[in-house]
Amino acid sequence: MEAERLAQLGLTVQEGAAGPEVVLALQRSVVNPLTGRPVPAVTLALAEELLIPVDPPELVGLPPLAVGAVTDAPELEARLLAGFDEHVARLEGMASQLEALGLQPCVDPGSLEVRAETRVGGLRVVLGADKQGKLRIREVHRAGAMLRSEVGPPFFPSQFADAPALQAHLLALVGEAATPGSGLGYGELAERFGPAARVPPTSALELVSDFTVRGERYRFVAARVRGRTFRGLLAGPDGKKWTDHFQLEDFPGVADVAARALGVAPREISWLEGDEP
């Protein structure tokens, strides 16, 4: 129904890998300020009456837009590009904030997201800022091996008066993340609460699967965006291997995604901290 309404407004609606998508050709000239790459169009996933930017990387992470508030293509473009312009204008200020907290930030040229690394309690911690200006621990490494990804809730740099205050916060987060087996197994949850238990549509939900392949440790994380739409990430010792948004019913399984992304057979995957998902 929402897809039909958007098509009637003159928007291009197509079936994507994870469900309906809207492809909007941009009338305003938009250029990545770091690479000089033009951005001719944007793709938005249609999920739970929301339009979520999923391509190109420069616009991924902008706030979702309510379908009911979209009146036509020019209005949708204006709202998207206002968010993009606001993010670009905020980059320099975000970098200055992080420098004041003792970090050395950099801007990813593809996604235009601010990143920074620091040492906390003997661990290498990678921080990433989203397009709303909030920071989150993206990865935690020890001796070259990734221990955890997507650790703790997002936070604003302005919450901390100085570098020691930020370090204390990060130490509390990574101390918990570095503890093996500190999470809950979904098999145990299903056993205790039964198959009729449900997660409300707006509640935060994150699933983690750890495994090894040929002696290297990997982690798969799926975080719910809203409803049945998830953002998935597969990372290993040398960084990100796969990332995408998907609908729950279209997800082929962690083993399938990992095998394809790593170019291995599913039998080469050895699951950690629990049984095979």
Secondary structure, 3 states (H helix, E strand, C coil): CHHHHHHHCCCEEEEECCEEEEEEECCCCCECCCCCCECCEEEEEEECCEEEEEECCCCCCCCCEEHHHCCCHHHHHHHHHHHHHHHHHHHHHHHHHHHHCCCCCEECCCCCCEEEEEEECCEEEEEEECCCCCEEEEEEEECCEEEEEEEEEEECHHHCCCHHHHHHHHHHHHHHHCCCCCCCCHHHHHHHHCCCCCCCCCCCCEEEEEEEECCEEEEEEEEEEECCEEEEEEEECCEEEEEEEEEHHHCCCHHHHHHHHHCCCHHHEEEECCCCC
